[in-house]
């Protein structure tokens, strides 16, 4: 990926850790309708934030051009829900400062943002200790958090609804 953000209408849009090929966490967005998606690399080399290490970020952002729905993707190797949710929240906060994405995002939209935490372990959404994190993310960041076990494939219409 030469630019940090690229538009795609591929039928399969992969999100994986390109800098660590040994990482097995993968999210595949299935796009049979060929929706136009902006895929932005958020963390690592040649990313939206460059070499900025002042905060922890999630790995990817996908934006559906039609609905302006923002989908944040954090690929975790270990079971650390709190860190994953915080990485997505920090990314949301810091993206507001990036001119590159201001035209793509719709900050005034009542639409909720979606955050995927893809990991190797069990699905932790219903554990009591995580309920407060999930509620806080929804109230303060308009973020719905979804936990999925890797590898995960999901149809784009289910992702953006």
Buried (B, 14 or more C-beta within 10 A) or exposed (E): EEEBBEEBEEEEBBBBBBEEEEBBBBBBBBBEEEBEBBBBBBBBEEBBBEEEEEEBBBBBBBBBEEEBBBBBBBBBBEBBBEBBBBBBBBBBEBBEEBEEBEEBBBEEEEBBBBBBBBBBBEEBBEEEEBEEBBEBBBEEBBBEBBBBEBBBEBEBEEBBE
